[in-house]
Amino acid sequence: VTMVDAEWMRAQTRDGTEGIIPMSYLERIDIEGDENPTWETIEKFMASTAKKARATFPFDGQAEDGELTFAVDEILVIEEQRDDWYVGRNSRGERGLFPVAYVELILDA
């Protein structure tokens, strides 16, 4: 991530795509002790500070495997992360596993 000017920043996505984005689209997150964090560090930090997520895709979990079912835009409460899965509860209070890639974290303002 580098500053282009006072209003624009050059950044790189997780998949390596690089581009220029307006500063107004970003929120600065300071990760103590890490001036150049990796995506893995950023994702772990986000998971540790977020308690809620919004489903960006529907997920039809397999109950026998301990998975959680939810609909798009459903708000989920995250309890913990296990590799590429979260453990949490859906809006009906059901608890289970769901894929990290199916949700976006909601940070408290």
N, C-alpha and C positions, 0 to 999 in steps of 0.2 A: 504494500500500500504506500503510495507516494502522493504528495500534494501536487496538483497541476497549478492551481492558483487558489485564491481565497474561497472560491465557490465550487471547485471541481477537484476530484481525486481519481487517481488511476488505481485500480484494484484488480485482484485476480480471484476467480471463483474456485471452488473446491476441485473442479475438473480441469483447471488450468486456463480457462478462457480469461482473457485480459481485456479491460476496457475502461472508459472514463465515465464516472457517474457523479451526479450533483451531490454536494455535501448535505443538502437538505433531505436526501433520501437515506442518510446514514445516522446511526446513533453510536457514539463512541463508547466502547466498553473497555475499561482498564482492567487488565489481568495482572495483579500485583506480582512483581518480580519477573515478568516476561514481556520484553519490549517488542519481540518479533514472534508471536505465538503461531504454532501450526494449526491447521484446521482441527486436528484431533484435540488440541488444548482448548481451542475456542468452543468446540462442541461440548466438551466435558464441563467447561465453565458455564455455558448456557444451561446445560442440564442441571447443574448444581444450584443455579440461582432461580430456575423456573419451577413452578409447582403446577402450572397448568399448560395445556396445549390444545390447539384447535385442529380437528381432523381435516386434512386437505384432500383425502381420498376415503371412500368407505372401506371398511375392513370387516370381512365375515370370518371372525375368529372360530377356531375349532375348540369347543369347550373341553373336549377330552384331552387336549394338549395344553389346557390352561390359558388359552388365548381369549382376548376380549373383543366383542363385536361392537362396532359403532358406525354412525353415519357421517357424511361430509358435514363440516361445520360444528359437529358435536364438540363440547368442551370436556376435556379429560383431565383428571387430576393425576399427576405423576408422583409416584412414591419412590422409585429408584430406577437406575439404568443398568441393564445387563447386556454389554456389547451393543449390538444393533437393535435391541429391544428395550422398551420401557415396561415397567410394571406399574399399573395404575387402575383407576376406577372411571367408569363411564357415567353418564348423567342419571342412570338408573341405580347407581351404587354397586354395580357388578364389578368384580376385580379380576384382572388377568394381564397377560402379556400382549403387547402390540408393537408393530415395527416403528422404529424411529422415523423412517422415511415417509410414513403416512401422516405425520403431524407436523405442525409448526409450533414452536414454543411461544408462550405468551409471557412477556416479562412484565413484572409489576412496575408501574410508573413511579 
